[in-house]
Amino acid sequence: MCARCGTQGEDPQPTWTCSLENGVRQYFCDTCSRENLRAIEGRLDSAWW
């Protein structure tokens, strides 16, 4: 499941983004990853997006 928008997936898809924040893996769908690409590349925690 996408940690940002809640999109359901059977398993994290190969194109989903995985982020390790405070020791917890979070997965983000393609749409959320694309919309927040600059924040991801800047290594901002998802709470800042």
CHARMM-style PDB file with segment names, atoms N, HN, CA, C and O in Angstrom:
ATOM      1  N   MET     1       0.845  -1.174   0.000  1.00  0.00      PROA
ATOM      2  CA  MET     1       0.000   0.000   0.000  1.00  0.00      PROA
ATOM      3  C   MET     1       0.894   1.242   0.000  1.00  0.00      PROA
ATOM      4  O   MET     1       1.905   1.284   0.702  1.00  0.00      PROA
ATOM      5  N   CYS     2       0.526   2.231  -0.773  1.00  0.00      PROA
ATOM      6  HN  CYS     2      -0.295   2.198  -1.343  1.00  0.00      PROA
ATOM      7  CA  CYS     2       1.275   3.489  -0.829  1.00  0.00      PROA
ATOM      8  C   CYS     2       1.120   4.227   0.501  1.00  0.00      PROA
ATOM      9  O   CYS     2       0.004   4.416   0.986  1.00  0.00      PROA
ATOM     10  N   ALA     3       2.233   4.638   1.079  1.00  0.00      PROA
ATOM     11  HN  ALA     3       3.140   4.484   0.685  1.00  0.00      PROA
ATOM     12  CA  ALA     3       2.218   5.333   2.366  1.00  0.00      PROA
ATOM     13  C   ALA     3       1.648   6.738   2.251  1.00  0.00      PROA
ATOM     14  O   ALA     3       1.281   7.336   3.263  1.00  0.00      PROA
ATOM     15  N   ARG     4       1.567   7.272   1.050  1.00  0.00      PROA
ATOM     16  HN  ARG     4       1.864   6.787   0.228  1.00  0.00      PROA
ATOM     17  CA  ARG     4       1.080   8.643   0.869  1.00  0.00      PROA
ATOM     18  C   ARG     4      -0.410   8.702   0.527  1.00  0.00      PROA
ATOM     19  O   ARG     4      -1.170   9.406   1.191  1.00  0.00      PROA
ATOM     20  N   CYS     5      -0.828   7.967  -0.504  1.00  0.00      PROA
ATOM     21  HN  CYS     5      -0.210   7.395  -1.043  1.00  0.00      PROA
ATOM     22  CA  CYS     5      -2.214   8.080  -0.980  1.00  0.00      PROA
ATOM     23  C   CYS     5      -3.065   6.860  -0.668  1.00  0.00      PROA
ATOM     24  O   CYS     5      -4.287   6.909  -0.810  1.00  0.00      PROA
ATOM     25  N   GLY     6      -2.437   5.758  -0.242  1.00  0.00      PROA
ATOM     26  HN  GLY     6      -1.444   5.718  -0.126  1.00  0.00      PROA
ATOM     27  CA  GLY     6      -3.195   4.572   0.122  1.00  0.00      PROA
ATOM     28  C   GLY     6      -3.528   3.643  -1.028  1.00  0.00      PROA
ATOM     29  O   GLY     6      -4.297   2.698  -0.851  1.00  0.00      PROA
ATOM     30  N   THR     7      -2.962   3.889  -2.214  1.00  0.00      PROA
ATOM     31  HN  THR     7      -2.337   4.656  -2.358  1.00  0.00      PROA
ATOM     32  CA  THR     7      -3.194   3.000  -3.343  1.00  0.00      PROA
ATOM     33  C   THR     7      -2.795   1.581  -2.959  1.00  0.00      PROA
ATOM     34  O   THR     7      -1.713   1.354  -2.417  1.00  0.00      PROA
ATOM     35  N   GLN     8      -3.678   0.632  -3.244  1.00  0.00      PROA
ATOM     36  HN  GLN     8      -4.557   0.817  -3.684  1.00  0.00      PROA
ATOM     37  CA  GLN     8      -3.428  -0.767  -2.903  1.00  0.00      PROA
ATOM     38  C   GLN     8      -2.646  -1.465  -4.000  1.00  0.00      PROA
ATOM     39  O   GLN     8      -2.862  -1.213  -5.186  1.00  0.00      PROA
ATOM     40  N   GLY     9      -1.760  -2.320  -3.611  1.00  0.00      PROA
ATOM     41  HN  GLY     9      -1.584  -2.524  -2.648  1.00  0.00      PROA
ATOM     42  CA  GLY     9      -1.028  -3.167  -4.533  1.00  0.00      PROA
ATOM     43  C   GLY     9      -0.815  -4.507  -3.860  1.00  0.00      PROA
ATOM     44  O   GLY     9      -0.738  -4.582  -2.633  1.00  0.00      PROA
ATOM     45  N   GLU    10      -0.720  -5.573  -4.653  1.00  0.00      PROA
ATOM     46  HN  GLU    10      -0.782  -5.512  -5.649  1.00  0.00      PROA
ATOM     47  CA  GLU    10      -0.509  -6.891  -4.063  1.00  0.00      PROA
ATOM     48  C   GLU    10       0.824  -6.936  -3.330  1.00  0.00      PROA
ATOM     49  O   GLU    10       0.897  -7.379  -2.184  1.00  0.00      PROA
ATOM     50  N   ASP    11       1.853  -6.485  -3.982  1.00  0.00      PROA
ATOM     51  HN  ASP    11       1.794  -6.125  -4.913  1.00  0.00      PROA
ATOM     52  CA  ASP    11       3.194  -6.357  -3.418  1.00  0.00      PROA
ATOM     53  C   ASP    11       3.737  -5.043  -3.940  1.00  0.00      PROA
ATOM     54  O   ASP    11       3.247  -4.540  -4.951  1.00  0.00      PROA
ATOM     55  N   PRO    12       4.742  -4.469  -3.280  1.00  0.00      PROA
ATOM     56  CA  PRO    12       5.341  -3.263  -3.855  1.00  0.00      PROA
ATOM     57  C   PRO    12       5.825  -3.568  -5.273  1.00  0.00      PROA
ATOM     58  O   PRO    12       6.592  -4.505  -5.490  1.00  0.00      PROA
ATOM     59  N   GLN    13       5.377  -2.784  -6.206  1.00  0.00      PROA
ATOM     60  HN  GLN    13       4.754  -2.022  -6.029  1.00  0.00      PROA
ATOM     61  CA  GLN    13       5.745  -2.967  -7.599  1.00  0.00      PROA
ATOM     62  C   GLN    13       7.201  -2.575  -7.798  1.00  0.00      PROA
ATOM     63  O   GLN    13       7.722  -1.770  -7.026  1.00  0.00      PROA
ATOM     64  N   PRO    14       7.873  -3.114  -8.806  1.00  0.00      PROA
ATOM     65  CA  PRO    14       9.288  -2.801  -9.027  1.00  0.00      PROA
ATOM     66  C   PRO    14       9.541  -1.320  -9.294  1.00  0.00      PROA
ATOM     67  O   PRO    14      10.654  -0.833  -9.093  1.00  0.00      PROA
ATOM     68  N   THR    15       8.525  -0.611  -9.739  1.00  0.00      PROA
ATOM     69  HN  THR    15       7.621  -1.006  -9.901  1.00  0.00      PROA
ATOM     70  CA  THR    15       8.710   0.811 -10.036  1.00  0.00      PROA
ATOM     71  C   THR    15       8.324   1.713  -8.860  1.00  0.00      PROA
ATOM     72  O   THR    15       8.493   2.929  -8.942  1.00  0.00      PROA
ATOM     73  N   TRP    16       7.815   1.144  -7.780  1.00  0.00      PROA
ATOM     74  HN  TRP    16       7.678   0.156  -7.714  1.00  0.00      PROA
ATOM     75  CA  TRP    16       7.480   1.946  -6.616  1.00  0.00      PROA
ATOM     76  C   TRP    16       8.758   2.385  -5.912  1.00  0.00      PROA
ATOM     77  O   TRP    16       9.792   1.726  -6.015  1.00  0.00      PROA
ATOM     78  N   THR    17       8.677   3.496  -5.202  1.00  0.00      PROA
ATOM     79  HN  THR    17       7.837   4.032  -5.119  1.00  0.00      PROA
ATOM     80  CA  THR    17       9.820   4.017  -4.471  1.00  0.00      PROA
ATOM     81  C   THR    17       9.766   3.510  -3.031  1.00  0.00      PROA
ATOM     82  O   THR    17       8.714   3.537  -2.392  1.00  0.00      PROA
ATOM     83  N   CYS    18      10.896   3.055  -2.538  1.00  0.00      PROA
ATOM     84  HN  CYS    18      11.750   3.033  -3.057  1.00  0.00      PROA
ATOM     85  CA  CYS    18      10.998   2.600  -1.150  1.00  0.00      PROA
ATOM     86  C   CYS    18      11.824   3.624  -0.386  1.00  0.00      PROA
ATOM     87  O   CYS    18      12.889   4.041  -0.842  1.00  0.00      PROA
ATOM     88  N   SER    19      11.329   4.023   0.772  1.00  0.00      PROA
ATOM     89  HN  SER    19      10.464   3.684   1.142  1.00  0.00      PROA
ATOM     90  CA  SER    19      12.030   4.986   1.607  1.00  0.00      PROA
ATOM     91  C   SER    19      12.177   4.403   3.009  1.00  0.00      PROA
ATOM     92  O   SER    19      11.221   3.858   3.561  1.00  0.00      PROA
ATOM     93  N   LEU    20      13.351   4.514   3.575  1.00  0.00      PROA
ATOM     94  HN  LEU    20      14.128   4.956   3.127  1.00  0.00      PROA
ATOM     95  CA  LEU    20      13.597   4.063   4.938  1.00  0.00      PROA
ATOM     96  C   LEU    20      13.616   5.300   5.830  1.00  0.00      PROA
ATOM     97  O   LEU    20      14.554   6.097   5.786  1.00  0.00      PROA
ATOM     98  N   GLU    21      12.564   5.450   6.642  1.00  0.00      PROA
ATOM     99  HN  GLU    21      11.803   4.803   6.678  1.00  0.00      PROA
ATOM    100  CA  GLU    21      12.428   6.621   7.514  1.00  0.00      PROA
ATOM    101  C   GLU    21      12.260   6.150   8.953  1.00  0.00      PROA
ATOM    102  O   GLU    21      11.315   5.428   9.272  1.00  0.00      PROA
ATOM    103  N   ASN    22      13.168   6.558   9.805  1.00  0.00      PROA
ATOM    104  HN  ASN    22      13.935   7.145   9.546  1.00  0.00      PROA
ATOM    105  CA  ASN    22      13.160   6.171  11.222  1.00  0.00      PROA
ATOM    106  C   ASN    22      13.107   4.662  11.387  1.00  0.00      PROA
ATOM    107  O   ASN    22      12.425   4.156  12.279  1.00  0.00      PROA
ATOM    108  N   GLY    23      13.825   3.939  10.531  1.00  0.00      PROA
ATOM    109  HN  GLY    23      14.378   4.350   9.807  1.00  0.00      PROA
ATOM    110  CA  GLY    23      13.894   2.495  10.626  1.00  0.00      PROA
ATOM    111  C   GLY    23      12.700   1.752  10.047  1.00  0.00      PROA
ATOM    112  O   GLY    23      12.621   0.530  10.172  1.00  0.00      PROA
ATOM    113  N   VAL    24      11.769   2.459   9.417  1.00  0.00      PROA
ATOM    114  HN  VAL    24      11.833   3.452   9.315  1.00  0.00      PROA
ATOM    115  CA  VAL    24      10.569   1.846   8.852  1.00  0.00      PROA
ATOM    116  C   VAL    24      10.577   2.019   7.339  1.00  0.00      PROA
ATOM    117  O   VAL    24      10.768   3.127   6.839  1.00  0.00      PROA
ATOM    118  N   ARG    25      10.369   0.920   6.608  1.00  0.00      PROA
ATOM    119  HN  ARG    25      10.214   0.020   7.015  1.00  0.00      PROA
ATOM    120  CA  ARG    25      10.281   1.010   5.144  1.00  0.00      PROA
ATOM    121  C   ARG    25       8.898   1.497   4.745  1.00  0.00      PROA
ATOM    122  O   ARG    25       7.882   0.978   5.209  1.00  0.00      PROA
ATOM    123  N   GLN    26       8.876   2.495   3.883  1.00  0.00      PROA
ATOM    124  HN  GLN    26       9.701   2.916   3.507  1.00  0.00      PROA
ATOM    125  CA  GLN    26       7.629   3.009   3.345  1.00  0.00      PROA
ATOM    126  C   GLN    26       7.711   2.942   1.833  1.00  0.00      PROA
ATOM    127  O   GLN    26       8.746   3.245   1.240  1.00  0.00      PROA
ATOM    128  N   TYR    27       6.605   2.538   1.213  1.00  0.00      PROA
ATOM    129  HN  TYR    27       5.764   2.291   1.695  1.00  0.00      PROA
ATOM    130  CA  TYR    27       6.554   2.433  -0.241  1.00  0.00      PROA
ATOM    131  C   TYR    27       5.617   3.492  -0.786  1.00  0.00      PROA
ATOM    132  O   TYR    27       4.562   3.763  -0.212  1.00  0.00      PROA
ATOM    133  N   PHE    28       6.021   4.096  -1.918  1.00  0.00      PROA
ATOM    134  HN  PHE    28       6.878   3.876  -2.384  1.00  0.00      PROA
ATOM    135  CA  PHE    28       5.226   5.134  -2.565  1.00  0.00      PROA
ATOM    136  C   PHE    28       4.957   4.734  -4.007  1.00  0.00      PROA
ATOM    137  O   PHE    28       5.865   4.296  -4.712  1.00  0.00      PROA
ATOM    138  N   CYS    29       3.706   4.884  -4.448  1.00  0.00      PROA
ATOM    139  HN  CYS    29       2.968   5.239  -3.875  1.00  0.00      PROA
ATOM    140  CA  CYS    29       3.315   4.501  -5.802  1.00  0.00      PROA
ATOM    141  C   CYS    29       3.979   5.423  -6.832  1.00  0.00      PROA
ATOM    142  O   CYS    29       4.574   6.444  -6.486  1.00  0.00      PROA
ATOM    143  N   ASP    30       3.860   5.035  -8.100  1.00  0.00      PROA
ATOM    144  HN  ASP    30       3.377   4.206  -8.381  1.00  0.00      PROA
ATOM    145  CA  ASP    30       4.467   5.812  -9.188  1.00  0.00      PROA
ATOM    146  C   ASP    30       3.983   7.258  -9.189  1.00  0.00      PROA
ATOM    147  O   ASP    30       4.781   8.180  -9.357  1.00  0.00      PROA
ATOM    148  N   THR    31       2.681   7.459  -9.002  1.00  0.00      PROA
ATOM    149  HN  THR    31       2.033   6.710  -8.866  1.00  0.00      PROA
ATOM    150  CA  THR    31       2.107   8.807  -9.056  1.00  0.00      PROA
ATOM    151  C   THR    31       2.675   9.688  -7.948  1.00  0.00      PROA
ATOM    152  O   THR    31       3.119  10.806  -8.211  1.00  0.00      PROA
ATOM    153  N   CYS    32       2.662   9.197  -6.724  1.00  0.00      PROA
ATOM    154  HN  CYS    32       2.301   8.289  -6.511  1.00  0.00      PROA
ATOM    155  CA  CYS    32       3.181   9.983  -5.597  1.00  0.00      PROA
ATOM    156  C   CYS    32       4.680  10.228  -5.752  1.00  0.00      PROA
ATOM    157  O   CYS    32       5.175  11.304  -5.417  1.00  0.00      PROA
ATOM    158  N   SER    33       5.396   9.234  -6.258  1.00  0.00      PROA
ATOM    159  HN  SER    33       4.994   8.360  -6.530  1.00  0.00      PROA
ATOM    160  CA  SER    33       6.833   9.393  -6.467  1.00  0.00      PROA
ATOM    161  C   SER    33       7.118  10.491  -7.481  1.00  0.00      PROA
ATOM    162  O   SER    33       8.007  11.317  -7.273  1.00  0.00      PROA
ATOM    163  N   ARG    34       6.367  10.502  -8.575  1.00  0.00      PROA
ATOM    164  HN  ARG    34       5.644   9.831  -8.744  1.00  0.00      PROA
ATOM    165  CA  ARG    34       6.582  11.520  -9.607  1.00  0.00      PROA
ATOM    166  C   ARG    34       6.219  12.921  -9.109  1.00  0.00      PROA
ATOM    167  O   ARG    34       6.919  13.890  -9.401  1.00  0.00      PROA
ATOM    168  N   GLU    35       5.126  13.018  -8.358  1.00  0.00      PROA
ATOM    169  HN  GLU    35       4.557  12.231  -8.121  1.00  0.00      PROA
ATOM    170  CA  GLU    35       4.683  14.325  -7.865  1.00  0.00      PROA
ATOM    171  C   GLU    35       5.660  14.920  -6.848  1.00  0.00      PROA
ATOM    172  O   GLU    35       5.706  16.137  -6.673  1.00  0.00      PROA
ATOM    173  N   ASN    36       6.430  14.079  -6.188  1.00  0.00      PROA
ATOM    174  HN  ASN    36       6.393  13.090  -6.330  1.00  0.00      PROA
ATOM    175  CA  ASN    36       7.323  14.541  -5.121  1.00  0.00      PROA
ATOM    176  C   ASN    36       8.783  14.221  -5.400  1.00  0.00      PROA
ATOM    177  O   ASN    36       9.579  14.067  -4.473  1.00  0.00      PROA
ATOM    178  N   LEU    37       9.132  14.123  -6.667  1.00  0.00      PROA
ATOM    179  HN  LEU    37       8.485  14.248  -7.420  1.00  0.00      PROA
ATOM    180  CA  LEU    37      10.476  13.728  -7.069  1.00  0.00      PROA
ATOM    181  C   LEU    37      11.563  14.629  -6.483  1.00  0.00      PROA
ATOM    182  O   LEU    37      12.584  14.128  -6.011  1.00  0.00      PROA
ATOM    183  N   ARG    38      11.367  15.925  -6.503  1.00  0.00      PROA
ATOM    184  HN  ARG    38      10.538  16.333  -6.887  1.00  0.00      PROA
ATOM    185  CA  ARG    38      12.397  16.838  -5.982  1.00  0.00      PROA
ATOM    186  C   ARG    38      12.611  16.646  -4.487  1.00  0.00      PROA
ATOM    187  O   ARG    38      13.748  16.694  -4.016  1.00  0.00      PROA
ATOM    188  N   ALA    39      11.538  16.431  -3.738  1.00  0.00      PROA
ATOM    189  HN  ALA    39      10.615  16.393  -4.121  1.00  0.00      PROA
ATOM    190  CA  ALA    39      11.661  16.208  -2.301  1.00  0.00      PROA
ATOM    191  C   ALA    39      12.368  14.885  -2.024  1.00  0.00      PROA
ATOM    192  O   ALA    39      13.169  14.786  -1.095  1.00  0.00      PROA
ATOM    193  N   ILE    40      12.067  13.865  -2.837  1.00  0.00      PROA
ATOM    194  HN  ILE    40      11.416  13.945  -3.592  1.00  0.00      PROA
ATOM    195  CA  ILE    40      12.711  12.566  -2.668  1.00  0.00      PROA
ATOM    196  C   ILE    40      14.197  12.681  -2.965  1.00  0.00      PROA
ATOM    197  O   ILE    40      15.022  12.182  -2.198  1.00  0.00      PROA
ATOM    198  N   GLU    41      14.547  13.328  -4.062  1.00  0.00      PROA
ATOM    199  HN  GLU    41      13.878  13.733  -4.685  1.00  0.00      PROA
ATOM    200  CA  GLU    41      15.959  13.494  -4.410  1.00  0.00      PROA
ATOM    201  C   GLU    41      16.696  14.344  -3.380  1.00  0.00      PROA
ATOM    202  O   GLU    41      17.893  14.153  -3.163  1.00  0.00      PROA
ATOM    203  N   GLY    42      15.994  15.277  -2.746  1.00  0.00      PROA
ATOM    204  HN  GLY    42      15.022  15.432  -2.923  1.00  0.00      PROA
ATOM    205  CA  GLY    42      16.584  16.098  -1.696  1.00  0.00      PROA
ATOM    206  C   GLY    42      16.633  15.388  -0.351  1.00  0.00      PROA
ATOM    207  O   GLY    42      17.072  15.956   0.648  1.00  0.00      PROA
ATOM    208  N   ARG    43      16.175  14.134  -0.337  1.00  0.00      PROA
ATOM    209  HN  ARG    43      15.818  13.672  -1.149  1.00  0.00      PROA
ATOM    210  CA  ARG    43      16.173  13.284   0.854  1.00  0.00      PROA
ATOM    211  C   ARG    43      15.371  13.856   2.012  1.00  0.00      PROA
ATOM    212  O   ARG    43      15.729  13.681   3.176  1.00  0.00      PROA
ATOM    213  N   LEU    44      14.287  14.540   1.681  1.00  0.00      PROA
ATOM    214  HN  LEU    44      13.996  14.683   0.735  1.00  0.00      PROA
ATOM    215  CA  LEU    44      13.397  15.028   2.722  1.00  0.00      PROA
ATOM    216  C   LEU    44      12.482  13.890   3.166  1.00  0.00      PROA
ATOM    217  O   LEU    44      12.031  13.098   2.339  1.00  0.00      PROA
ATOM    218  N   ASP    45      12.206  13.805   4.463  1.00  0.00      PROA
ATOM    219  HN  ASP    45      12.572  14.448   5.135  1.00  0.00      PROA
ATOM    220  CA  ASP    45      11.245  12.813   4.948  1.00  0.00      PROA
ATOM    221  C   ASP    45       9.879  13.093   4.334  1.00  0.00      PROA
ATOM    222  O   ASP    45       9.560  14.237   4.010  1.00  0.00      PROA
ATOM    223  N   SER    46       9.081  12.054   4.176  1.00  0.00      PROA
ATOM    224  HN  SER    46       9.340  11.124   4.439  1.00  0.00      PROA
ATOM    225  CA  SER    46       7.783  12.207   3.541  1.00  0.00      PROA
ATOM    226  C   SER    46       6.860  13.153   4.313  1.00  0.00      PROA
ATOM    227  O   SER    46       5.910  13.682   3.735  1.00  0.00      PROA
ATOM    228  N   ALA    47       7.117  13.376   5.590  1.00  0.00      PROA
ATOM    229  HN  ALA    47       7.889  12.947   6.059  1.00  0.00      PROA
ATOM    230  CA  ALA    47       6.315  14.319   6.362  1.00  0.00      PROA
ATOM    231  C   ALA    47       6.434  15.745   5.814  1.00  0.00      PROA
ATOM    232  O   ALA    47       5.537  16.562   6.023  1.00  0.00      PROA
ATOM    233  N   TRP    48       7.527  16.050   5.119  1.00  0.00      PROA
ATOM    234  HN  TRP    48       8.255  15.386   4.948  1.00  0.00      PROA
ATOM    235  CA  TRP    48       7.751  17.398   4.561  1.00  0.00      PROA
ATOM    236  C   TRP    48       7.070  17.605   3.216  1.00  0.00      PROA
ATOM    237  O   TRP    48       6.923  18.744   2.772  1.00  0.00      PROA
ATOM    238  N   TRP    49       6.642  16.497   2.542  1.00  0.00      PROA
ATOM    239  HN  TRP    49       6.762  15.572   2.903  1.00  0.00      PROA
ATOM    240  CA  TRP    49       6.027  16.679   1.245  1.00  0.00      PROA
ATOM    241  C   TRP    49       4.642  17.153   1.440  1.00  0.00      PROA
ATOM    242  OT1 TRP    49       3.924  17.377   0.466  1.00  0.00      PROA
TER     243      TRP     49
END
